[in-house]
Amino acid sequence: MRATATPPDSSKARLNPDPDASPRPESLRALFWSFTWLALQGFGGVLAIVQRELVERRRWLTREQFVEDWAVAQVLPGPNVVNLSLMLGDRFFRLRGAFVAMAGMLSLPLLLVLLLATMYAGV
């Protein structure tokens, strides 16, 4: 008769298979609202705000990952934060995540601009 070893606590392994890995957004909804919040906070130079939100507060990236991703976002054409949102959305949720993150970055500012334009046109 063989002695059976007790299996490791599989519930912990399922929650975070790699203990060194950074947390990730829980859902597409969380990703959308996080980037919407970033879009509302950032006006002009948003590097410090994005770094604080993604690295220190949410811990979705390490400081090194953020620096590398920000460098790539600067090389790509377009706004750096939108490029970063596309990259992170794709990393966490593939193509759907990229669209959701970009929608989070652009939807509320677009609505504000449209609202201001209609108010201006009515004057």
JONORGI-V497336 format. One record per backbone hydrogen bond with DSSP energy under -0.5 kcal/mol. NH is the residue of the N-H (numbers start at 1). CO is the residue of the C=O. If there is no record, write none. Layout:
NH,CO / NH,CO
//
This chain:
5,3 / 10,8 / 12,9 / 13,9 / 14,10 / 15,11 / 16,12 / 19,17 / 21,18 / 23,59 / 31,27 / 32,28 / 33,29 / 34,30 / 35,31 / 36,32 / 37,33 / 38,34 / 39,35 / 40,36 / 41,37 / 42,38 / 45,43 / 46,44 / 50,46 / 51,47 / 52,48 / 53,49 / 54,50 / 55,51 / 56,51 / 57,52 / 58,53 / 60,54 / 61,54 / 66,62 / 67,63 / 68,64 / 69,65 / 70,66 / 71,67 / 72,68 / 73,69 / 74,70 / 75,71 / 76,72 / 83,79 / 84,80 / 85,81 / 86,82 / 87,83 / 88,84 / 89,85 / 90,86 / 91,87 / 92,88 / 93,89 / 94,90 / 96,93 / 97,93 / 98,94 / 99,95 / 100,96 / 101,97 / 102,98 / 103,99 / 104,100 / 105,101 / 106,102 / 107,103 / 110,106 / 111,107 / 112,108 / 113,109 / 114,110 / 115,111 / 116,112 / 117,113 / 118,114 / 119,115 / 120,116 / 121,117 / 122,118 / 123,119 / 123,120
//
